[in-house]
Amino acid sequence: MKIKLYQIDAFTEQVFGGNPAAVCILDEWLSDTLMQQIAGENNLAETAFVVKSAENFEIRWFTPTVEVDLCGHATLAAAHVLFHYYNYPTNLINFYSTRSGLLRVTKGSDGLTLDFPTDTFEEVDTPEVLVRAFGKRPEKAFKGKTDYLLLYTAQQDIEAMQPDLGLVATVGGRGVIVSAPGIEVDFVSRFFAPQAGIDEDPVTGSAHTTLTPVWSEKLGKKVLSAQQLSKRRGSLKCEFLGDRVKITGKAVTYLVGEIEI
């Protein structure tokens, strides 16, 4: 069996930036075991698998170790592949996930825009294990459907983070977002998910379904600029629409190849 493989750098305008994702466009679903093996072999933060279904595309995402409920950068990458290599005829692609529902991607002059459901979250007391893991108590902590979000005072706090990943992995869920006001943008963040097989994710679109409503309320703005401060960096424009969040970024192709199984 041969499967076409695309590797796309998402939330960046240049190769070697943003967050790399693998994309496989399938005629029909492979077994869960095989998709997990492919994702493990790719050894990227996410591999997206896509199957055409009526007017939509069904989509699933796998880290090297687990299937996840939602992934922004791999959805952006999948849309990039469909627009650039499959000649998708309109500027709107509807993806459907059994875990996250309807996910829209629109192609515009400023890039690709994800339309995702806003995360459901609540303010919580910071787990002491996370205070120890990050070496500093945050101003506030929130717990979303899959992630913790810790808010700090300054961008320098986020840049200096060297968390104890062994401790981070003990809190369960998918991962931990750390965030603060930005110097050149409205807010900055980083994302750590050792419990999902990703020590630090370069740019996490789905984390911005939590970050956007939080910062929208704090700053009194609906449209916000954001950067994720991993080594590869990533730039995003976010818009809070109540029960939905729009996240805009660009994507570039790094590799087109073929898997032989």
Backbone torsions as a table, in degrees:
resi	resn	phi	psi	omega
1	MET	NA	136.8	177.0
2	LYS	-119.4	135.6	-178.0
3	ILE	-129.3	128.4	177.2
4	LYS	-69.6	137.0	-179.0
5	LEU	-126.3	131.8	175.4
6	TYR	-118.7	136.2	173.1
7	GLN	-115.7	120.3	-171.1
8	ILE	-121.8	135.5	172.2
9	ASP	-92.5	117.7	-173.8
10	ALA	-105.2	151.1	-177.9
11	PHE	63.0	41.6	176.9
12	THR	-156.9	161.0	175.3
13	GLU	-104.4	-1.2	-177.3
14	GLN	-139.7	146.2	177.0
15	VAL	-59.9	146.8	-177.9
16	PHE	78.9	5.7	172.8
17	GLY	-113.3	-179.5	177.0
18	GLY	61.0	-148.6	-174.8
19	ASN	-121.8	118.2	179.7
20	PRO	-75.4	137.5	174.9
21	ALA	-134.9	144.1	171.9
22	ALA	-93.6	145.8	179.7
23	VAL	-132.9	130.0	173.8
24	CYS	-122.5	118.6	175.2
25	ILE	-93.5	116.6	-171.8
26	LEU	-110.2	154.9	171.4
27	ASP	-79.5	-32.0	176.4
28	GLU	-153.7	163.0	-175.7
29	TRP	-67.5	138.5	168.6
30	LEU	-82.7	171.2	175.8
31	SER	-67.4	153.3	177.8
32	ASP	-57.8	-39.6	-179.1
33	THR	-62.0	-44.2	-178.7
34	LEU	-67.8	-41.2	178.4
35	MET	-63.2	-40.0	177.4
36	GLN	-65.6	-37.5	177.5
37	GLN	-65.2	-40.6	178.2
38	ILE	-63.3	-44.4	178.8
39	ALA	-62.5	-39.3	177.3
40	GLY	-64.9	-40.1	179.4
41	GLU	-67.6	-38.2	177.7
42	ASN	-64.8	-35.9	177.0
43	ASN	56.9	36.9	171.9
44	LEU	-105.4	166.2	179.9
45	ALA	-55.0	-41.1	-179.7
46	GLU	-144.5	144.9	165.0
47	THR	-119.9	126.3	178.4
48	ALA	-99.9	134.9	174.1
49	PHE	-114.5	132.5	-173.4
50	VAL	-130.5	135.8	177.2
51	VAL	-131.4	132.0	177.4
52	LYS	-68.7	135.2	179.6
53	SER	-144.5	106.9	-178.2
54	ALA	52.7	-121.6	-178.6
55	GLU	-91.3	-4.3	-177.4
56	ASN	-113.0	175.8	169.2
57	PHE	-120.3	124.6	173.4
58	GLU	-78.9	144.4	-176.0
59	ILE	-140.4	142.5	174.8
60	ARG	-137.7	153.2	-174.8
61	TRP	-130.4	136.7	179.3
62	PHE	-130.0	131.6	165.9
63	THR	-80.5	-179.2	176.0
64	PRO	-62.4	-14.6	-176.0
65	THR	-125.6	-23.5	-174.9
66	VAL	-146.0	158.0	167.3
67	GLU	-83.2	140.8	-177.8
68	VAL	-116.0	162.6	-175.6
69	ASP	-77.0	-29.5	-174.7
70	LEU	-159.6	138.7	175.7
71	CYS	-143.6	120.3	-178.1
72	GLY	-77.2	-49.3	-172.2
73	HIS	-68.7	-32.5	178.4
74	ALA	-75.1	-27.7	173.4
75	THR	-70.5	-41.8	174.2
76	LEU	-58.8	-43.9	179.0
77	ALA	-63.2	-41.6	179.0
78	ALA	-62.9	-41.2	177.1
79	ALA	-64.0	-41.2	176.9
80	HIS	-56.9	-43.3	179.6
81	VAL	-64.2	-45.8	-178.1
82	LEU	-65.7	-39.3	178.8
83	PHE	-69.3	-41.0	-170.6
84	HIS	-91.3	-29.8	-172.7
85	TYR	-116.2	-14.9	-179.5
86	TYR	-117.4	8.7	175.0
87	ASN	50.7	46.0	179.0
88	TYR	-59.2	128.7	-163.2
89	PRO	-80.1	-17.1	-180.0
90	THR	-118.6	174.0	-178.1
91	ASN	-89.6	4.7	-179.7
92	LEU	-126.9	125.9	174.3
93	ILE	-114.3	130.2	174.7
94	ASN	-100.9	114.8	171.3
95	PHE	-98.5	151.4	175.1
96	TYR	-130.8	131.0	176.4
97	SER	-118.1	131.7	176.9
98	THR	-64.9	-18.8	-178.9
99	ARG	-96.1	-22.6	-174.2
100	SER	-132.2	0.3	176.4
101	GLY	81.3	-151.3	-175.8
102	LEU	-78.3	130.6	179.5
103	LEU	-129.8	121.3	-176.4
104	ARG	-106.5	145.6	172.7
105	VAL	-130.8	126.0	-179.3
106	THR	-114.1	135.5	175.9
107	LYS	-92.6	125.2	179.1
108	GLY	-136.7	-176.4	-176.5
109	SER	-68.6	-24.0	-178.5
110	ASP	-100.8	10.0	177.4
111	GLY	127.9	-153.3	179.0
112	LEU	-107.8	135.3	-177.1
113	THR	-115.0	119.4	173.9
114	LEU	-82.1	137.6	173.7
115	ASP	-118.1	101.1	-171.8
116	PHE	-118.4	155.6	172.7
117	PRO	-67.7	139.3	175.7
118	THR	-66.0	140.2	177.6
119	ASP	-65.4	152.2	169.5
120	THR	-99.6	128.4	-174.1
121	PHE	-151.4	166.4	177.6
122	GLU	-146.2	152.1	176.3
123	GLU	-72.9	137.9	-177.7
124	VAL	-136.1	164.9	169.3
125	ASP	-70.6	139.3	-179.0
126	THR	-67.2	123.1	174.6
127	PRO	-57.5	132.5	-177.0
128	GLU	-60.2	-28.9	179.0
129	VAL	-63.9	-31.2	177.9
130	LEU	-77.5	-32.2	173.3
131	VAL	-60.5	-44.1	178.6
132	ARG	-67.8	-40.0	-176.5
133	ALA	-64.0	-39.2	-175.5
134	PHE	-100.1	-6.3	173.9
135	GLY	74.3	8.3	-179.8
136	LYS	-158.8	136.0	179.6
137	ARG	-76.9	130.4	178.9
138	PRO	-74.9	163.1	174.3
139	GLU	-66.3	-40.5	179.8
140	LYS	-146.5	159.0	175.5
141	ALA	-136.2	143.2	177.4
142	PHE	-129.5	152.7	175.5
143	LYS	-122.1	116.7	176.4
144	GLY	-94.8	-166.2	-178.7
145	LYS	-62.3	-35.7	-176.8
146	THR	-129.8	-16.7	-171.6
147	ASP	-128.4	154.3	163.3
148	TYR	-89.8	147.7	172.5
149	LEU	-124.4	122.8	178.7
150	LEU	-112.7	126.5	-178.9
151	LEU	-102.9	131.7	179.5
152	TYR	-119.1	176.4	-170.4
153	THR	-80.3	-39.8	-168.5
154	ALA	-140.5	155.3	178.1
155	GLN	-56.6	-35.4	-179.6
156	GLN	-61.1	-31.9	176.6
157	ASP	-60.7	-41.9	-177.4
158	ILE	-72.0	-41.5	-179.5
159	GLU	-63.0	-33.2	-174.7
160	ALA	-85.6	-5.2	-174.7
161	MET	-59.9	127.6	171.1
162	GLN	-134.3	72.8	-170.5
163	PRO	-68.9	155.5	171.1
164	ASP	-80.5	100.9	-173.2
165	LEU	-67.3	-27.7	175.4
166	GLY	-62.0	-40.0	176.8
167	LEU	-71.7	-41.0	178.8
168	VAL	-56.3	-40.5	-176.5
169	ALA	-65.6	-17.6	-175.8
170	THR	-82.5	-10.6	-174.8
171	VAL	-83.2	-6.6	178.1
172	GLY	78.2	-170.4	-177.4
173	GLY	69.4	-155.2	-178.8
174	ARG	-95.2	-44.2	-176.5
175	GLY	-177.5	-170.5	-177.0
176	VAL	-130.9	126.8	175.1
177	ILE	-98.3	135.1	170.5
178	VAL	-119.1	140.9	-171.6
179	SER	-151.8	156.8	178.9
180	ALA	-158.7	165.9	173.0
181	PRO	-59.5	144.3	-179.4
182	GLY	-93.2	161.1	176.3
183	ILE	-82.7	-46.1	-178.6
184	GLU	-106.6	-8.2	179.2
185	VAL	-132.5	173.3	-177.8
186	ASP	-66.3	-41.9	177.4
187	PHE	-151.7	155.9	177.5
188	VAL	-124.3	162.8	-178.4
189	SER	-156.5	167.3	165.0
190	ARG	-141.7	161.4	-175.6
191	PHE	-138.7	127.3	-178.4
192	PHE	-121.6	128.0	-176.3
193	ALA	-142.7	58.5	178.3
194	PRO	-62.4	-26.6	178.7
195	GLN	-69.6	-15.0	176.5
196	ALA	-110.0	12.9	177.8
197	GLY	85.5	13.5	-178.1
198	ILE	-129.4	105.1	-179.1
199	ASP	-58.8	-54.9	173.1
200	GLU	-139.6	124.9	179.6
201	ASP	-85.0	131.5	-176.0
202	PRO	-61.9	-47.9	178.2
203	VAL	-147.0	123.6	-170.2
204	THR	-117.0	96.0	-179.2
205	GLY	-58.6	-44.4	-176.1
206	SER	-64.6	-30.1	177.4
207	ALA	-61.2	-25.3	-178.6
208	HIS	-77.9	-6.4	169.8
209	THR	-75.0	-17.0	171.7
210	THR	-97.0	-46.1	-177.4
211	LEU	-61.0	-41.5	-173.7
212	THR	-62.1	-51.4	178.9
213	PRO	-64.3	-34.6	179.5
214	VAL	-64.4	-49.8	-179.0
215	TRP	-73.6	-28.6	175.6
216	SER	-61.0	-42.7	178.4
217	GLU	-69.8	-43.5	-177.3
218	LYS	-65.3	-38.7	-174.5
219	LEU	-97.9	-9.2	-179.6
220	GLY	67.3	34.8	-178.2
221	LYS	-130.5	146.3	176.3
222	LYS	-92.5	-31.9	179.8
223	VAL	-110.6	126.5	-174.4
224	LEU	-133.6	149.8	173.3
225	SER	-100.8	145.2	-174.3
226	ALA	-144.3	152.2	171.3
227	GLN	-133.8	141.3	170.4
228	GLN	-103.1	125.6	-165.8
229	LEU	-95.2	40.5	170.5
230	SER	-72.9	175.8	177.8
231	LYS	-60.8	-34.1	-178.8
232	ARG	-83.5	-20.0	-179.5
233	ARG	60.1	155.6	176.7
234	GLY	-158.1	146.9	-178.2
235	SER	-119.4	137.1	-177.7
236	LEU	-140.3	148.3	167.9
237	LYS	-113.6	129.4	-174.0
238	CYS	-121.3	144.2	177.6
239	GLU	-134.4	126.7	-179.2
240	PHE	-92.7	122.5	-177.6
241	LEU	-121.0	27.9	-179.0
242	GLY	86.9	-101.7	-178.5
243	ASP	-86.1	-1.4	177.2
244	ARG	-130.9	156.1	175.9
245	VAL	-128.9	134.2	173.2
246	LYS	-103.3	133.6	-176.8
247	ILE	-130.8	118.0	-174.7
248	THR	-111.5	136.5	176.1
249	GLY	-159.9	176.3	179.1
250	LYS	-112.4	167.9	-178.7
251	ALA	-148.0	148.9	178.2
252	VAL	-136.3	150.3	-179.5
253	THR	-84.1	132.3	172.8
254	TYR	-102.5	-39.8	-171.5
255	LEU	-149.8	139.8	167.7
256	VAL	-125.0	123.0	-176.0
257	GLY	-147.9	-161.2	-176.2
258	GLU	-146.0	132.6	174.3
259	ILE	-90.6	136.3	173.1
260	GLU	-115.5	121.3	-178.4
261	ILE	-124.6	NA	NA
